Amino acid sequence: MFDFFKSTPKAYEDISVGEFHDLMLQKDAVIIDVRTAGEFAGGKLRGARNIDIMSRNFTQQIENLPKDKTYLLYCRSGNRSGQACQIMTEMGFKNVKNMARGIMSWPFETV
């Protein structure tokens, strides 16, 4: 009768830091840090672009991105980047991946 516990499948993929690291090396990969500018300035992944999910113009910035790339998103813990992945897939992006557990679990170099 009611499907209270039924969830819709994610249109994006949660991936490990190791897989994220490997995918960063692909030429069509775009790395997006969805944290605040202050968090971004405190340490980021090499090549990352900062698009703060909390900013008023987040969706406008995302709209301008080409949809044929692989997007690798991260935040501190994986929650905000998961939300950003969901927004992007709803906007028609097909290849969107979220770093599960966020940059807190990143064992590699940051800049």
C-alpha positions in Angstrom: 0.0 0.0 0.0 2.6 2.6 1.1 6.2 2.4 0.1 7.7 4.4 3.0 11.0 2.5 2.8 11.3 2.5 -1.0 14.1 4.7 -2.2 14.9 5.7 -5.7 18.3 4.5 -6.9 21.1 7.1 -7.1 21.9 8.3 -10.6 25.5 8.9 -9.5 28.1 6.6 -8.0 29.8 6.7 -4.6 33.4 5.7 -5.1 36.3 5.0 -2.8 39.3 7.5 -2.5 41.4 5.0 -4.4 39.1 4.9 -7.3 38.7 8.6 -7.2 42.5 9.0 -7.3 42.7 6.7 -10.3 39.9 8.5 -12.2 41.5 11.9 -11.5 44.2 10.9 -14.1 41.7 10.6 -16.9 41.9 13.4 -19.5 38.1 14.0 -19.4 37.8 14.1 -15.6 36.7 17.4 -14.0 37.4 17.6 -10.2 34.9 19.7 -8.3 35.3 20.7 -4.6 31.8 21.7 -3.3 33.1 23.1 0.0 33.2 26.8 1.0 35.9 29.0 -0.3 37.5 29.0 3.2 37.6 25.2 3.3 39.0 25.1 -0.3 41.8 27.6 0.6 42.7 25.4 3.6 43.7 22.5 1.3 42.4 21.0 -1.9 43.0 18.3 -4.4 45.4 19.2 -7.3 43.4 20.4 -10.2 40.1 20.9 -8.3 37.7 23.6 -9.1 35.7 25.2 -6.3 32.0 25.4 -6.8 30.4 25.9 -3.3 27.1 24.0 -3.1 25.9 26.5 -0.5 26.4 29.5 -2.8 23.3 31.2 -4.4 24.6 30.6 -7.9 25.6 26.9 -7.6 23.1 25.7 -10.2 24.0 28.5 -12.6 27.7 27.6 -12.4 26.9 23.9 -12.9 24.7 24.7 -15.9 27.7 26.1 -17.8 29.6 22.9 -17.6 29.8 20.5 -20.6 27.7 17.3 -20.0 30.1 15.0 -21.8 32.8 15.0 -19.1 33.4 12.7 -16.0 32.7 14.8 -12.9 34.4 13.8 -9.7 33.0 15.6 -6.7 34.1 15.9 -3.1 33.6 17.8 0.1 34.7 17.2 3.7 32.7 14.1 4.5 30.9 13.1 1.3 27.5 14.5 2.2 27.5 17.9 0.4 29.2 16.3 -2.6 26.5 13.6 -2.7 23.8 16.3 -2.7 25.7 18.1 -5.5 25.9 14.9 -7.5 22.2 14.4 -7.2 21.5 18.0 -8.4 23.9 17.4 -11.4 22.2 14.2 -12.4 18.8 15.9 -12.2 20.2 18.5 -14.6 21.2 15.9 -17.1 24.8 15.0 -16.3 25.4 11.3 -16.8 28.9 10.5 -15.5 29.0 12.0 -11.9 30.9 10.3 -9.1 31.0 11.2 -5.4 34.1 10.6 -3.2 32.5 8.5 -0.4 33.7 9.7 3.1 35.1 12.9 1.6 38.5 14.6 1.8 38.8 13.6 5.5 39.6 10.1 4.3 42.0 11.2 1.5 45.5 9.6 2.1 47.2 11.3 -0.8 48.7 14.8 -1.3 46.6 18.0 -1.1 47.7 21.4 -2.2 
